[in-house]
Amino acid sequence: TETSAAADDQSLGSLSKYQLTNTDGSIPGVNKPKDQIQTKPSFNFGFGGQQTNAAVSGPKADTPLQVLRDPTLLTFIVLCFLFHTANGTILPLVMQTLAIGEGRIGILFSGLCIIVAQVIMVGSAKICGDYSSLYGRKPLFLVGLFSVSIRCVILVILITIRESSGSSHLIQIAILSTQLLDGIGAGFFGTMYILVTSDISRGTGRFSMTLGLTTAAMSIGGTVSGYLGQALAQDLGYKQAFVILGVMSLVPALLYLFCIPETYIPPELSAMGSIQEGDEEEHDKTVGDTAAAVKSEMV
């Protein structure tokens, strides 16, 4: 009917207002035939010249070299490596601290370390999913990063008390309770690092590559941490090992605090990211009003 045709024309007109257009004026993915839509991945790594295939038009993913030139991404990769280098070995050291010289009850407390941490991790991940878009990435991520340093300080205090007054079930339970912070750190970091990686790779078309880099840095850091922690505990003792690991964990936390900005962009702003050239003045005014409203809500 004429009414439905007019509604379709109006919806396409409003859609083209907020979408990038091709050189022929068509909307990408809407008016373009299926056989002309590029679906193959890009294998241009950015080391040679530009592609000369003029038949391919529309947005393209950044080359891997362009992605690796992002200083924020490089800083975040180093941060992931340093965090897991400090944090990866703390759980095995805590389990050994609880198990050595305590008989069967020590083995029980050692096993409970994993259970307590996993239960708290689930709740922490749920909190991050609910509030990361409300408060931004940075406050929640900092909670996970600084939790490792706080945990190491508490462990040093408890081990010092145990060495001076002897071991007891109360001290064992107190050492076990530090696994609450392990669950918080694992839940917050494990959830937020994926969100921050997604924010950093926004608009590049290389989220999988970026996530692979950060995950690889975490795995390498965890491997290094296993050897480092055991070497420190064997040569210096458990208390000194926790002191060194606690100081090491401050490095990624301070690095994220001072060197990486807030990466979250509210949907109100990101929705205004693509608009035709003819609407620049109206777009700038709308973005300015939206930004002011968002800032006032966050304050």
C-alpha positions as CSV (number, residue, x, y, z in Angstrom):
1,T,0.0,0.0,0.0
2,E,1.0,3.7,-0.3
3,T,1.1,4.0,3.5
4,S,3.6,1.2,3.9
5,A,5.7,2.4,1.0
6,A,5.9,5.9,2.5
7,A,6.8,4.4,5.9
8,D,9.6,2.4,4.2
9,D,11.0,5.5,2.4
10,Q,10.9,7.4,5.7
11,S,12.7,4.6,7.6
12,L,15.4,4.4,4.9
13,G,15.8,8.2,5.0
14,S,16.2,8.3,8.7
15,L,18.7,5.3,8.5
16,S,20.8,7.1,5.9
17,K,21.1,10.1,8.2
18,Y,23.1,8.1,10.7
19,Q,25.0,5.7,8.4
20,L,28.1,6.1,6.3
21,T,27.2,6.1,2.6
22,N,29.0,4.6,-0.4
23,T,30.4,6.7,-3.3
24,D,27.2,6.0,-5.2
25,G,25.0,7.2,-2.4
26,S,23.9,3.7,-1.3
27,I,23.8,2.6,2.3
28,P,26.4,-0.1,3.1
29,G,24.8,-3.5,3.6
30,V,21.3,-2.2,2.7
31,N,21.2,-1.1,-1.0
32,K,24.3,-3.0,-2.0
33,P,23.8,-6.3,-3.8
34,K,25.0,-9.4,-1.9
35,D,27.6,-10.3,-4.5
36,Q,29.3,-7.0,-4.0
37,I,29.6,-7.1,-0.2
38,Q,33.1,-8.0,1.0
39,T,33.0,-11.0,3.3
40,K,36.6,-12.2,3.0
41,P,39.0,-11.3,5.8
42,S,41.9,-8.9,5.1
43,F,45.4,-10.4,5.0
44,N,47.1,-7.1,4.4
45,F,49.6,-6.8,7.3
46,G,50.5,-3.2,6.6
47,F,54.1,-3.7,5.7
48,G,53.8,-3.1,2.0
49,G,51.9,-0.6,-0.2
50,Q,48.2,0.0,-0.2
51,Q,45.9,-2.4,-1.9
52,T,45.1,-1.5,-5.5
53,N,41.8,-3.3,-5.7
54,A,39.4,-0.4,-6.5
55,A,36.4,-2.6,-6.7
56,V,36.4,-3.2,-3.0
57,S,34.8,-0.2,-1.2
58,G,33.5,0.6,2.3
59,P,35.0,0.3,5.7
60,K,38.1,-2.0,6.1
61,A,39.8,-3.4,9.2
62,D,43.0,-1.8,10.3
63,T,46.2,-3.8,9.4
64,P,47.9,-5.6,12.3
65,L,50.8,-3.1,12.1
66,Q,48.4,-0.2,12.6
67,V,46.9,-2.0,15.6
68,L,50.3,-2.6,17.2
69,R,51.1,1.1,16.8
70,D,48.5,2.0,19.4
71,P,50.3,3.0,22.6
72,T,47.2,2.4,24.8
73,L,47.1,-1.2,23.5
74,L,50.8,-1.8,24.1
75,T,50.6,-0.4,27.6
76,F,47.6,-2.6,28.3
77,I,49.4,-5.7,27.0
78,V,52.3,-5.0,29.4
79,L,49.9,-4.4,32.2
80,C,48.3,-7.8,31.7
81,F,51.7,-9.5,31.7
82,L,52.8,-7.8,34.9
83,F,49.5,-8.5,36.7
84,H,49.6,-12.2,36.1
85,T,53.4,-12.3,36.8
86,A,52.6,-11.0,40.3
87,N,49.3,-12.7,40.9
88,G,49.6,-16.2,39.2
89,T,51.8,-17.8,41.9
90,I,50.1,-16.4,45.0
91,L,47.4,-19.1,45.2
92,P,49.9,-22.0,45.1
93,L,52.0,-20.3,47.8
94,V,49.0,-19.8,50.0
95,M,48.0,-23.4,49.5
96,Q,51.5,-24.5,50.5
97,T,51.5,-22.2,53.5
98,L,48.3,-23.8,54.7
99,A,49.3,-27.4,54.0
100,I,52.9,-27.6,55.2
101,G,53.2,-29.0,58.7
102,E,49.4,-29.1,59.4
103,G,48.5,-32.6,58.6
104,R,45.1,-33.5,57.2
105,I,43.5,-30.2,58.3
106,G,46.2,-28.4,56.2
107,I,45.2,-30.4,53.1
108,L,41.6,-29.5,53.7
109,F,42.3,-25.8,54.0
110,S,44.5,-26.0,51.0
111,G,41.7,-27.4,48.9
112,L,39.2,-24.8,50.2
113,C,41.4,-22.1,48.8
114,I,40.2,-22.9,45.3
115,I,36.5,-23.3,46.2
116,V,36.3,-20.0,48.1
117,A,38.1,-18.1,45.3
118,Q,35.8,-19.6,42.6
119,V,32.6,-18.8,44.4
120,I,33.6,-15.1,45.0
121,M,34.8,-14.8,41.4
122,V,31.4,-15.6,40.1
123,G,29.8,-12.9,42.1
124,S,32.5,-10.4,41.2
125,A,32.1,-11.1,37.5
126,K,28.3,-10.5,37.9
127,I,29.0,-7.1,39.6
128,C,31.3,-6.1,36.7
129,G,28.7,-7.0,34.1
130,D,26.0,-5.0,35.9
131,Y,28.0,-1.8,36.8
132,S,30.7,-1.5,34.2
133,S,28.5,0.6,31.9
134,L,27.3,2.7,34.8
135,Y,30.5,3.7,36.5
136,G,32.9,3.0,33.6
137,R,35.7,0.6,33.3
138,K,38.4,2.3,35.3
139,P,37.0,2.2,38.9
140,L,36.1,-1.5,38.7
141,F,39.3,-2.5,37.0
142,L,41.3,-0.7,39.7
143,V,39.5,-2.7,42.4
144,G,40.7,-5.9,40.8
145,L,44.3,-4.6,40.3
146,F,44.8,-3.3,43.9
147,S,43.2,-6.3,45.5
148,V,46.4,-8.3,44.9
149,S,48.5,-5.8,46.8
150,I,46.1,-5.7,49.7
151,R,46.0,-9.5,49.8
152,C,49.8,-9.7,50.0
153,V,49.9,-7.2,52.9
154,I,47.3,-9.2,54.9
155,L,49.2,-12.5,54.2
156,V,52.5,-10.9,55.4
157,I,50.8,-9.8,58.6
158,L,49.2,-13.2,59.3
159,I,52.4,-15.1,58.6
160,T,54.3,-12.8,60.9
161,I,51.7,-13.5,63.7
162,R,51.9,-17.2,63.1
163,E,55.7,-17.2,63.3
164,S,55.7,-15.2,66.6
165,S,52.7,-16.9,68.4
166,G,52.5,-20.3,66.7
167,S,50.0,-21.8,64.3
168,S,46.3,-22.3,65.3
169,H,43.1,-23.0,63.5
170,L,42.1,-19.3,63.8
171,I,45.3,-18.2,61.9
172,Q,44.6,-20.9,59.3
173,I,41.1,-19.6,58.8
174,A,42.4,-16.1,58.5
175,I,44.9,-17.1,55.9
176,L,42.2,-18.9,54.0
177,S,39.9,-15.9,54.1
178,T,42.4,-13.9,52.0
179,Q,41.1,-16.0,49.1
180,L,38.1,-13.7,49.2
181,L,40.4,-11.1,47.7
182,D,41.7,-13.6,45.2
183,G,38.2,-14.2,44.0
184,I,37.6,-10.4,43.7
185,G,40.7,-9.9,41.8
186,A,40.1,-12.8,39.4
187,G,36.5,-11.9,38.8
188,F,37.1,-8.2,38.3
189,F,40.2,-8.6,36.2
190,G,38.9,-11.5,34.2
191,T,35.7,-9.6,33.2
192,M,37.1,-6.1,32.8
193,Y,40.1,-6.9,30.7
194,I,37.8,-8.3,28.0
195,L,35.7,-5.1,28.1
196,V,38.7,-2.8,28.0
197,T,40.2,-4.8,25.1
198,S,36.9,-4.4,23.3
199,D,37.0,-0.6,24.0
200,I,40.6,-0.3,22.8
201,S,39.9,-2.2,19.6
202,R,36.7,-0.3,18.8
203,G,36.6,0.7,15.2
204,T,39.7,-1.3,14.1
205,G,37.9,-4.5,13.1
206,R,40.6,-6.4,15.0
207,F,39.0,-7.4,18.3
208,S,40.0,-11.1,18.0
209,M,43.6,-10.1,17.3
210,T,43.7,-7.7,20.2
211,L,42.1,-10.2,22.6
212,G,44.6,-12.8,21.5
213,L,47.5,-10.4,22.3
214,T,46.2,-9.6,25.8
215,T,45.4,-13.2,26.6
216,A,48.8,-14.3,25.4
217,A,50.4,-11.7,27.7
218,M,48.4,-13.1,30.6
219,S,49.4,-16.7,29.9
220,I,53.1,-15.8,29.5
221,G,52.9,-13.8,32.8
222,G,51.3,-16.7,34.6
223,T,54.0,-19.1,33.4
224,V,56.7,-16.8,34.5
225,S,54.9,-16.3,37.8
226,G,55.0,-20.0,38.6
227,Y,58.7,-20.2,38.5
228,L,59.3,-16.8,40.1
229,G,57.1,-17.4,43.1
230,Q,58.5,-20.8,43.9
231,A,62.1,-19.5,43.5
232,L,61.4,-16.7,45.9
233,A,59.7,-18.9,48.5
234,Q,62.6,-21.5,48.4
235,D,65.4,-18.9,48.6
236,L,63.8,-16.2,50.8
237,G,60.8,-17.8,52.5
238,Y,57.1,-17.3,52.1
239,K,56.8,-14.0,53.9
240,Q,59.5,-12.4,51.8
241,A,57.9,-13.8,48.7
242,F,54.6,-12.2,49.4
243,V,56.3,-8.9,50.1
244,I,58.0,-8.9,46.7
245,L,54.9,-10.1,44.9
246,G,52.8,-7.4,46.6
247,V,55.3,-4.7,45.5
248,M,55.3,-6.1,41.9
249,S,51.5,-6.0,41.8
250,L,51.5,-2.3,42.4
251,V,53.2,-1.7,39.1
252,P,50.3,-2.7,36.8
253,A,47.8,-1.0,39.1
254,L,49.7,2.3,39.0
255,L,50.3,1.9,35.3
256,Y,46.6,1.6,34.7
257,L,45.7,4.4,37.0
258,F,48.0,7.0,35.5
259,C,48.7,5.8,31.9
260,I,45.5,4.4,30.5
261,P,42.4,6.7,30.2
262,E,38.8,5.7,30.7
263,T,38.0,3.6,27.6
264,Y,34.2,3.3,28.0
265,I,32.1,5.4,25.6
266,P,28.4,5.7,26.5
267,P,26.0,4.5,23.8
268,E,24.6,8.1,23.6
269,L,28.0,9.2,22.2
270,S,29.0,6.2,20.2
271,A,25.7,6.2,18.3
272,M,26.6,9.6,17.0
273,G,29.9,8.4,15.6
274,S,28.9,8.2,11.9
275,I,26.8,10.8,10.1
276,Q,26.8,12.4,6.7
277,E,28.8,15.4,5.8
278,G,25.8,17.6,5.3
279,D,24.8,17.3,9.0
280,E,28.1,18.2,10.7
281,E,26.8,21.3,12.5
282,E,23.7,19.5,13.8
283,H,25.9,16.5,14.7
284,D,28.4,18.6,16.7
285,K,25.6,20.3,18.6
286,T,23.9,17.0,19.4
287,V,27.1,15.4,20.6
288,G,27.9,18.4,22.7
289,D,24.5,18.4,24.4
290,T,24.7,14.6,24.9
291,A,28.2,14.8,26.4
292,A,27.1,17.5,28.8
293,A,24.1,15.4,29.9
294,V,26.2,12.3,30.4
295,K,28.8,14.2,32.5
296,S,26.2,15.7,34.7
297,E,24.6,12.2,35.3
298,M,28.0,10.7,36.2
299,V,28.8,13.5,38.6
